[in-house]
Each structure stands twice: as structure tokens, then as C-alpha cells.
Amino acid sequence: MSEQRYITFALGKGRLAEKTLELLEGIGITCEEMKDKKTRKLIFVNEELKLKFFLSKGPDVPTYVEYGAADIGVVGKDTILEENRRVYEVLDLGYGKCRMCVCGPASARELLQHHEMIRVASKYPNIAKDYFYNKKHQTVDIIKLNGSVELGPIVGLSDVIVDIVETGSTLKENGLEVLEEVCPLSARMIVNQVSMQMEQERIKNIINRLKEVI
């Protein structure tokens, strides 16, 4: 019998990884090493179950999965849409729920009705472009920002923004509001296309067990 290969998970750092590890524990998949907050290790191994785990920045997770450096990844739907990698999205994990929205001052609502040329600031230029060009058929000038996109309309850089909204309190405090919803978001599990064929039984087993606890 051939030696069983490791199945590798790439998890987006932070809250998402913590929630994912809790969820995996619920189906008996644990990795004690990862609980050590002081550790400098990059790769964590569960020898018994032949599993490996590593943490990475969210936007890199789909890249690791597409190129087979990880078999399975867990990351927000926003990252999957923005990165647009060749991966299978197999499961909505149901946490990290929020919305991708078009936001701005109330006065900008009218600009969205008449398909006029407007400026849109976003950390997610690909999602913004897809929404305005393919769904609204509105020509826009998209400006990529990395920091607080709420500043865009306030300082006159853009008419509106496309951003993630959880509670909407930051918007409110800055005189902005949700004008349109682009799509709902949550944590998703993605799988490498080759791994899905080669390790179908083991991966499907993990997916099915997770479905039972979600």
C-alpha cells in the first residue's frame, strides 16, 4: 500500500482561521501546535491524520490552492471573487457574514440611476468592475485604495465606494449609507481542482462531515 500523502489546508489569518479551527475540531480534526500563540512556525502538522496546516494572508489563499501548494483553503467570498483563481468553491461555512455594497452619501443615489460616468473607490477593483460593467452596464472610473475607502467620497476622490459592510456604523458616523447591495459574503471552503480528483474520497469525507456540523 502506498504511503498516504498529506492533505494541506491554507487558512486566512485572524478570526477566520480561529473559527475554522473550532469548526474542524467539531469533526475531530485538531492541530494542537497551532494553538500556541507564541510559535514562530509556519507549517503545522497532524501526523496521525496526515494533515498539514498553514496560515497566510487572505488574498494569497486562493493562489496557494490554485497552484496546489494547498489542497484546501478557507477564505472570505470577497477574496474568492476579487482574486478570481481557478479553484472549486465547495462549501459555505456560514460565518464571517457580511455584505459587499455600493455606499456613499445619500445624494449619490441619483448617480446610480442614470448610468452616468462616476468615480468608484474600492479595495476590490475587480468586484467593483464586474458589478458596474456586467450587472449595471454603467461606465465607471475605478480607483483602487488600500486603506479606509470611506474617505473617498468625503474628500471628493470618488462619488461612491464599493466595500464590505458588517454593521454599517462606520458609514453612518461618516455621513455615508448603503446605496446598493452587490452580494452577500461569508467564509467559504475552496479546493484545488487536481486534488479534488486525486484525493476525492478524503476531501469529500471532510466536506460531508463539515456539512453535518454547520
Buried (B, 14 or more C-beta within 10 A) or exposed (E): EEEEEBBBBBBBEEEBBEBBBEBBEEBEBBBEEBEEEEEEEEEBBBEEBEBBBBBBEBBBBBBBBBEEBBBBBBBBBBBBBBBEBEBBBBBBBEBBBBBBBBBBBEEBBEBBEEEEEBBBBBBBBBBBBBBBEEEBEBEBEBBEBEEEBBBBBBEEBBBBBBBBBEEBEBBEEBEBBBBBEBBEBBBBBBBBBEBBEBBEEBBEEBBEBBEEEE
